[in-house]
Amino acid sequence: MAYCDALLQYRNGFWNVRHVVTLTLNGFMGHYWLQSP
């Protein structure tokens, strides 16, 4: 059970990082498109 909990925590951490990266990329691209003529 502890192993499954650790695996779940690892997966949640991975998705959190991916979510932050996606938001950062979206914000960067949005800023880039706003700056383009």
mmCIF file of the N, C-alpha and C atoms, coordinates in Angstrom:
data_MODEL
# 
_entry.id   MODEL 
# 
loop_
_atom_site.group_PDB 
_atom_site.id 
_atom_site.type_symbol 
_atom_site.label_atom_id 
_atom_site.label_alt_id 
_atom_site.label_comp_id 
_atom_site.label_asym_id 
_atom_site.label_entity_id 
_atom_site.label_seq_id 
_atom_site.pdbx_PDB_ins_code 
_atom_site.Cartn_x 
_atom_site.Cartn_y 
_atom_site.Cartn_z 
_atom_site.occupancy 
_atom_site.B_iso_or_equiv 
_atom_site.pdbx_formal_charge 
_atom_site.auth_seq_id 
_atom_site.auth_comp_id 
_atom_site.auth_asym_id 
_atom_site.auth_atom_id 
_atom_site.pdbx_PDB_model_num 
ATOM 1   N N  . MET A 1 1  ? 0.846 -1.206 0.000   1.00 0.00 ? 1  MET A N  1 
ATOM 2   C CA . MET A 1 1  ? 0.000 0.000  0.000   1.00 0.00 ? 1  MET A CA 1 
ATOM 3   C C  . MET A 1 1  ? 0.877 1.250  0.000   1.00 0.00 ? 1  MET A C  1 
ATOM 4   N N  . ALA A 1 2  ? 1.951 1.223  0.791   1.00 0.00 ? 2  ALA A N  1 
ATOM 5   C CA . ALA A 1 2  ? 2.847 2.383  0.852   1.00 0.00 ? 2  ALA A CA 1 
ATOM 6   C C  . ALA A 1 2  ? 3.466 2.625  -0.525  1.00 0.00 ? 2  ALA A C  1 
ATOM 7   N N  . TYR A 1 3  ? 3.779 1.530  -1.225  1.00 0.00 ? 3  TYR A N  1 
ATOM 8   C CA . TYR A 1 3  ? 4.375 1.657  -2.556  1.00 0.00 ? 3  TYR A CA 1 
ATOM 9   C C  . TYR A 1 3  ? 3.388 2.333  -3.513  1.00 0.00 ? 3  TYR A C  1 
ATOM 10  N N  . CYS A 1 4  ? 2.124 1.937  -3.439  1.00 0.00 ? 4  CYS A N  1 
ATOM 11  C CA . CYS A 1 4  ? 1.099 2.530  -4.298  1.00 0.00 ? 4  CYS A CA 1 
ATOM 12  C C  . CYS A 1 4  ? 0.923 4.012  -3.974  1.00 0.00 ? 4  CYS A C  1 
ATOM 13  N N  . ASP A 1 5  ? 0.971 4.346  -2.680  1.00 0.00 ? 5  ASP A N  1 
ATOM 14  C CA . ASP A 1 5  ? 0.844 5.751  -2.274  1.00 0.00 ? 5  ASP A CA 1 
ATOM 15  C C  . ASP A 1 5  ? 2.013 6.564  -2.825  1.00 0.00 ? 5  ASP A C  1 
ATOM 16  N N  . ALA A 1 6  ? 3.216 5.999  -2.758  1.00 0.00 ? 6  ALA A N  1 
ATOM 17  C CA . ALA A 1 6  ? 4.395 6.699  -3.258  1.00 0.00 ? 6  ALA A CA 1 
ATOM 18  C C  . ALA A 1 6  ? 4.274 6.894  -4.766  1.00 0.00 ? 6  ALA A C  1 
ATOM 19  N N  . LEU A 1 7  ? 3.782 5.885  -5.460  1.00 0.00 ? 7  LEU A N  1 
ATOM 20  C CA . LEU A 1 7  ? 3.624 5.967  -6.904  1.00 0.00 ? 7  LEU A CA 1 
ATOM 21  C C  . LEU A 1 7  ? 2.591 7.035  -7.254  1.00 0.00 ? 7  LEU A C  1 
ATOM 22  N N  . LEU A 1 8  ? 1.508 7.099  -6.470  1.00 0.00 ? 8  LEU A N  1 
ATOM 23  C CA . LEU A 1 8  ? 0.459 8.087  -6.702  1.00 0.00 ? 8  LEU A CA 1 
ATOM 24  C C  . LEU A 1 8  ? 0.999 9.497  -6.472  1.00 0.00 ? 8  LEU A C  1 
ATOM 25  N N  . GLN A 1 9  ? 1.785 9.667  -5.403  1.00 0.00 ? 9  GLN A N  1 
ATOM 26  C CA . GLN A 1 9  ? 2.369 10.975 -5.123  1.00 0.00 ? 9  GLN A CA 1 
ATOM 27  C C  . GLN A 1 9  ? 3.320 11.394 -6.245  1.00 0.00 ? 9  GLN A C  1 
ATOM 28  N N  . TYR A 1 10 ? 4.093 10.444 -6.755  1.00 0.00 ? 10 TYR A N  1 
ATOM 29  C CA . TYR A 1 10 ? 5.028 10.728 -7.848  1.00 0.00 ? 10 TYR A CA 1 
ATOM 30  C C  . TYR A 1 10 ? 4.260 11.165 -9.091  1.00 0.00 ? 10 TYR A C  1 
ATOM 31  N N  . ARG A 1 11 ? 3.164 10.441 -9.393  1.00 0.00 ? 11 ARG A N  1 
ATOM 32  C CA . ARG A 1 11 ? 2.364 10.772 -10.565 1.00 0.00 ? 11 ARG A CA 1 
ATOM 33  C C  . ARG A 1 11 ? 1.726 12.148 -10.410 1.00 0.00 ? 11 ARG A C  1 
ATOM 34  N N  . ASN A 1 12 ? 1.202 12.438 -9.221  1.00 0.00 ? 12 ASN A N  1 
ATOM 35  C CA . ASN A 1 12 ? 0.592 13.742 -8.974  1.00 0.00 ? 12 ASN A CA 1 
ATOM 36  C C  . ASN A 1 12 ? 1.629 14.850 -9.123  1.00 0.00 ? 12 ASN A C  1 
ATOM 37  N N  . GLY A 1 13 ? 2.838 14.625 -8.629  1.00 0.00 ? 13 GLY A N  1 
ATOM 38  C CA . GLY A 1 13 ? 3.900 15.617 -8.740  1.00 0.00 ? 13 GLY A CA 1 
ATOM 39  C C  . GLY A 1 13 ? 4.256 15.843 -10.204 1.00 0.00 ? 13 GLY A C  1 
ATOM 40  N N  . PHE A 1 14 ? 4.305 14.769 -10.977 1.00 0.00 ? 14 PHE A N  1 
ATOM 41  C CA . PHE A 1 14 ? 4.627 14.871 -12.399 1.00 0.00 ? 14 PHE A CA 1 
ATOM 42  C C  . PHE A 1 14 ? 3.576 15.700 -13.126 1.00 0.00 ? 14 PHE A C  1 
ATOM 43  N N  . TRP A 1 15 ? 2.300 15.438 -12.837 1.00 0.00 ? 15 TRP A N  1 
ATOM 44  C CA . TRP A 1 15 ? 1.228 16.176 -13.499 1.00 0.00 ? 15 TRP A CA 1 
ATOM 45  C C  . TRP A 1 15 ? 1.231 17.628 -13.066 1.00 0.00 ? 15 TRP A C  1 
ATOM 46  N N  . ASN A 1 16 ? 1.564 17.903 -11.793 1.00 0.00 ? 16 ASN A N  1 
ATOM 47  C CA . ASN A 1 16 ? 1.631 19.292 -11.321 1.00 0.00 ? 16 ASN A CA 1 
ATOM 48  C C  . ASN A 1 16 ? 2.722 20.052 -12.072 1.00 0.00 ? 16 ASN A C  1 
ATOM 49  N N  . VAL A 1 17 ? 3.875 19.423 -12.235 1.00 0.00 ? 17 VAL A N  1 
ATOM 50  C CA . VAL A 1 17 ? 4.986 20.056 -12.962 1.00 0.00 ? 17 VAL A CA 1 
ATOM 51  C C  . VAL A 1 17 ? 4.577 20.300 -14.407 1.00 0.00 ? 17 VAL A C  1 
ATOM 52  N N  . ARG A 1 18 ? 3.932 19.301 -15.008 1.00 0.00 ? 18 ARG A N  1 
ATOM 53  C CA . ARG A 1 18 ? 3.518 19.431 -16.401 1.00 0.00 ? 18 ARG A CA 1 
ATOM 54  C C  . ARG A 1 18 ? 2.501 20.554 -16.543 1.00 0.00 ? 18 ARG A C  1 
ATOM 55  N N  . HIS A 1 19 ? 1.609 20.663 -15.564 1.00 0.00 ? 19 HIS A N  1 
ATOM 56  C CA . HIS A 1 19 ? 0.590 21.707 -15.603 1.00 0.00 ? 19 HIS A CA 1 
ATOM 57  C C  . HIS A 1 19 ? 1.237 23.090 -15.516 1.00 0.00 ? 19 HIS A C  1 
ATOM 58  N N  . VAL A 1 20 ? 2.214 23.235 -14.632 1.00 0.00 ? 20 VAL A N  1 
ATOM 59  C CA . VAL A 1 20 ? 2.913 24.520 -14.475 1.00 0.00 ? 20 VAL A CA 1 
ATOM 60  C C  . VAL A 1 20 ? 3.658 24.868 -15.764 1.00 0.00 ? 20 VAL A C  1 
ATOM 61  N N  . VAL A 1 21 ? 4.324 23.878 -16.353 1.00 0.00 ? 21 VAL A N  1 
ATOM 62  C CA . VAL A 1 21 ? 5.066 24.110 -17.598 1.00 0.00 ? 21 VAL A CA 1 
ATOM 63  C C  . VAL A 1 21 ? 4.106 24.523 -18.708 1.00 0.00 ? 21 VAL A C  1 
ATOM 64  N N  . THR A 1 22 ? 2.958 23.854 -18.783 1.00 0.00 ? 22 THR A N  1 
ATOM 65  C CA . THR A 1 22 ? 1.969 24.176 -19.813 1.00 0.00 ? 22 THR A CA 1 
ATOM 66  C C  . THR A 1 22 ? 1.456 25.600 -19.636 1.00 0.00 ? 22 THR A C  1 
ATOM 67  N N  . LEU A 1 23 ? 1.148 25.977 -18.379 1.00 0.00 ? 23 LEU A N  1 
ATOM 68  C CA . LEU A 1 23 ? 0.673 27.341 -18.121 1.00 0.00 ? 23 LEU A CA 1 
ATOM 69  C C  . LEU A 1 23 ? 1.750 28.358 -18.491 1.00 0.00 ? 23 LEU A C  1 
ATOM 70  N N  . THR A 1 24 ? 3.008 28.052 -18.158 1.00 0.00 ? 24 THR A N  1 
ATOM 71  C CA . THR A 1 24 ? 4.100 28.967 -18.464 1.00 0.00 ? 24 THR A CA 1 
ATOM 72  C C  . THR A 1 24 ? 4.255 29.128 -19.972 1.00 0.00 ? 24 THR A C  1 
ATOM 73  N N  . LEU A 1 25 ? 4.210 28.009 -20.700 1.00 0.00 ? 25 LEU A N  1 
ATOM 74  C CA . LEU A 1 25 ? 4.340 28.068 -22.156 1.00 0.00 ? 25 LEU A CA 1 
ATOM 75  C C  . LEU A 1 25 ? 3.175 28.828 -22.770 1.00 0.00 ? 25 LEU A C  1 
ATOM 76  N N  . ASN A 1 26 ? 1.964 28.589 -22.269 1.00 0.00 ? 26 ASN A N  1 
ATOM 77  C CA . ASN A 1 26 ? 0.788 29.293 -22.782 1.00 0.00 ? 26 ASN A CA 1 
ATOM 78  C C  . ASN A 1 26 ? 0.925 30.791 -22.540 1.00 0.00 ? 26 ASN A C  1 
ATOM 79  N N  . GLY A 1 27 ? 1.381 31.170 -21.357 1.00 0.00 ? 27 GLY A N  1 
ATOM 80  C CA . GLY A 1 27 ? 1.552 32.581 -21.032 1.00 0.00 ? 27 GLY A CA 1 
ATOM 81  C C  . GLY A 1 27 ? 2.618 33.212 -21.921 1.00 0.00 ? 27 GLY A C  1 
ATOM 82  N N  . PHE A 1 28 ? 3.710 32.492 -22.148 1.00 0.00 ? 28 PHE A N  1 
ATOM 83  C CA . PHE A 1 28 ? 4.794 33.001 -22.990 1.00 0.00 ? 28 PHE A CA 1 
ATOM 84  C C  . PHE A 1 28 ? 4.320 33.171 -24.430 1.00 0.00 ? 28 PHE A C  1 
ATOM 85  N N  . MET A 1 29 ? 3.614 32.172 -24.951 1.00 0.00 ? 29 MET A N  1 
ATOM 86  C CA . MET A 1 29 ? 3.121 32.245 -26.320 1.00 0.00 ? 29 MET A CA 1 
ATOM 87  C C  . MET A 1 29 ? 2.091 33.353 -26.460 1.00 0.00 ? 29 MET A C  1 
ATOM 88  N N  . GLY A 1 30 ? 1.224 33.511 -25.465 1.00 0.00 ? 30 GLY A N  1 
ATOM 89  C CA . GLY A 1 30 ? 0.224 34.576 -25.497 1.00 0.00 ? 30 GLY A CA 1 
ATOM 90  C C  . GLY A 1 30 ? 0.894 35.939 -25.509 1.00 0.00 ? 30 GLY A C  1 
ATOM 91  N N  . HIS A 1 31 ? 1.944 36.082 -24.710 1.00 0.00 ? 31 HIS A N  1 
ATOM 92  C CA . HIS A 1 31 ? 2.681 37.341 -24.667 1.00 0.00 ? 31 HIS A CA 1 
ATOM 93  C C  . HIS A 1 31 ? 3.355 37.594 -26.023 1.00 0.00 ? 31 HIS A C  1 
ATOM 94  N N  . TYR A 1 32 ? 3.907 36.549 -26.597 1.00 0.00 ? 32 TYR A N  1 
ATOM 95  C CA . TYR A 1 32 ? 4.581 36.670 -27.891 1.00 0.00 ? 32 TYR A CA 1 
ATOM 96  C C  . TYR A 1 32 ? 3.593 37.099 -28.979 1.00 0.00 ? 32 TYR A C  1 
ATOM 97  N N  . TRP A 1 33 ? 2.414 36.467 -28.992 1.00 0.00 ? 33 TRP A N  1 
ATOM 98  C CA . TRP A 1 33 ? 1.420 36.795 -30.019 1.00 0.00 ? 33 TRP A CA 1 
ATOM 99  C C  . TRP A 1 33 ? 0.888 38.212 -29.819 1.00 0.00 ? 33 TRP A C  1 
ATOM 100 N N  . LEU A 1 34 ? 0.788 38.649 -28.554 1.00 0.00 ? 34 LEU A N  1 
ATOM 101 C CA . LEU A 1 34 ? 0.311 40.015 -28.300 1.00 0.00 ? 34 LEU A CA 1 
ATOM 102 C C  . LEU A 1 34 ? 1.330 41.036 -28.807 1.00 0.00 ? 34 LEU A C  1 
ATOM 103 N N  . GLN A 1 35 ? 2.615 40.692 -28.726 1.00 0.00 ? 35 GLN A N  1 
ATOM 104 C CA . GLN A 1 35 ? 3.668 41.614 -29.140 1.00 0.00 ? 35 GLN A CA 1 
ATOM 105 C C  . GLN A 1 35 ? 3.819 41.650 -30.656 1.00 0.00 ? 35 GLN A C  1 
ATOM 106 N N  . SER A 1 36 ? 3.417 40.584 -31.330 1.00 0.00 ? 36 SER A N  1 
ATOM 107 C CA . SER A 1 36 ? 3.579 40.551 -32.783 1.00 0.00 ? 36 SER A CA 1 
ATOM 108 C C  . SER A 1 36 ? 2.541 41.451 -33.453 1.00 0.00 ? 36 SER A C  1 
ATOM 109 N N  . PRO A 1 37 ? 2.893 42.116 -34.548 1.00 0.00 ? 37 PRO A N  1 
ATOM 110 C CA . PRO A 1 37 ? 1.978 43.036 -35.224 1.00 0.00 ? 37 PRO A CA 1 
ATOM 111 C C  . PRO A 1 37 ? 0.829 42.305 -35.926 1.00 0.00 ? 37 PRO A C  1 
# 
